[in-house]
Structures are given as structure tokens and as C-alpha cells.
């Protein structure tokens, strides 16, 4: 989260525009990760970060409070998440040094050693899951467990505005740090880092994000009216996917009970 942001000047000060809550009640739903063996991946994420291993429809999944991580089978061509528009996911832990030490002992690849951010009152490090997904570990005592999804964009402010306009949430800056713009969705953050060039999420190990709607038809109508690009449906009843800024793949789903 921090290295690429703190070393670059973010154009503009603290983001203060208010999120426009859609009338059709958007809620954060899930992040979908690719792995060769989805059951093994769910077990690893559940054991490593303390989630509840479960099923979400046909998918192996892990539930972290309100946050759902789903898994779908990768292919030999699947690329790591780093460098794509969905760069990494983040988990907050009570004792960062102990967690990093435990992961090292278990043979997990540590890609960024612990660094402290005095202004934010937290520390962070980076690891990689066994299948190529970049993971940030931090010790944000205000939000433990599944913590964030971190996007990359040439224009973070515009990306944040697009998500706020279409999916609501509280648009602000993480820990009040101007270089880390994002949106708070309940018990998680969507953060956006600055990058001059990014690849779309399709073909990378973090495949897509998902939001749910009480009125899915109204949500789809709104997205059509605002010129959002829809991915072609492969069959009747197939999931509805759209592209967000920088070719982030997004699934829109109907909230349970509606």
C-alpha cells in the first residue's frame, strides 16, 4: 500500500467529496481470487488469517465477518496480481511482527519487510500467497481481519469518484493520509494507489470485485445510463460483469432476500 504511494506525489489534497449513495442500496460483497486448487486456497486463507471456510454457491470461499473471499480455478496463464489494476488485498493483524515471523517459518514468500508509518500509527509488510496473489499485512487496530482491496490507477481521484458515484461508500483518505485515497465500505476499505500504467484485472490472480444490490435491475439500468462497459453474458442467467476504471472487472449481484 505505502511504498508506491508515499514515494509519489499524489495530485491533490485530502479527498473530501461526499459519496453519492445510489438509490438502489449498493453494498460491498466480495473479492474473487484465482488459484489452481480452490479448496486448498480457501483452507490456506482461512487458517492463515482466521476466517470461516465456507461455500458461496459453487465456489470455495472464506468469510471474514461481513467480507467474503471467493476462489475460482486459475489456468497456467494466470498472472500474479501485482501490476494489475487490482494490485493486492490486505489483512490487519494484532501483532504484525509475530505474523510475519510465523509466515516466514511456514515458507511464505515475504516481498516487503516491516515498515512503520508514524503519521498513521501503523506498520505494514507484504507477502505473497502460494499462488501469486500479493497480500499486505498491517496492524490497523481500528479494523482487524480482512482490511482492504488496493487498486492502482493513473488517476486515483477519478477512480475513487467513480466507485463512490456508482457503489456509494464513504469517500475519504485512509488514516487521514492524503496520499492514500479510498472509500470505506462497512468493515473494509477500497484504496487506490497512483501508477502510470496498469493492466486490467482479467487474467490476473485477483480476478474481480463484487457489489450487491437490493434492486439489481435498477443498478444495471443506472450503470447502462452512465455508459459503463458491460462484459458480454455467456448464457441466460449468467453473472453480470462490468468494467470499472482501468479495466477492473466487477460483478454486480442481487442481495440475499431481495
Secondary structure as GFF3:
##gff-version 3
##sequence-region A 1 258
A	DSSP	alpha_helix	3	6	.	.	.	ID=ss1
A	DSSP	beta_strand	26	35	.	.	.	ID=ss2
A	DSSP	alpha_helix	38	49	.	.	.	ID=ss3
A	DSSP	beta_strand	52	56	.	.	.	ID=ss4
A	DSSP	beta_strand	59	64	.	.	.	ID=ss5
A	DSSP	beta_strand	67	73	.	.	.	ID=ss6
A	DSSP	beta_strand	86	92	.	.	.	ID=ss7
A	DSSP	alpha_helix	96	105	.	.	.	ID=ss8
A	DSSP	beta_strand	109	117	.	.	.	ID=ss9
A	DSSP	beta_strand	122	128	.	.	.	ID=ss10
A	DSSP	beta_strand	134	138	.	.	.	ID=ss11
A	DSSP	beta_strand	145	153	.	.	.	ID=ss12
A	DSSP	alpha_helix	156	167	.	.	.	ID=ss13
A	DSSP	beta_strand	170	173	.	.	.	ID=ss14
A	DSSP	three_ten_helix	174	176	.	.	.	ID=ss15
A	DSSP	beta_strand	181	185	.	.	.	ID=ss16
A	DSSP	beta_strand	188	194	.	.	.	ID=ss17
A	DSSP	beta_strand	206	213	.	.	.	ID=ss18
A	DSSP	alpha_helix	216	225	.	.	.	ID=ss19
A	DSSP	beta_strand	229	230	.	.	.	ID=ss20
A	DSSP	beta_strand	240	243	.	.	.	ID=ss21
A	DSSP	three_ten_helix	245	247	.	.	.	ID=ss22
A	DSSP	beta_strand	249	254	.	.	.	ID=ss23
###
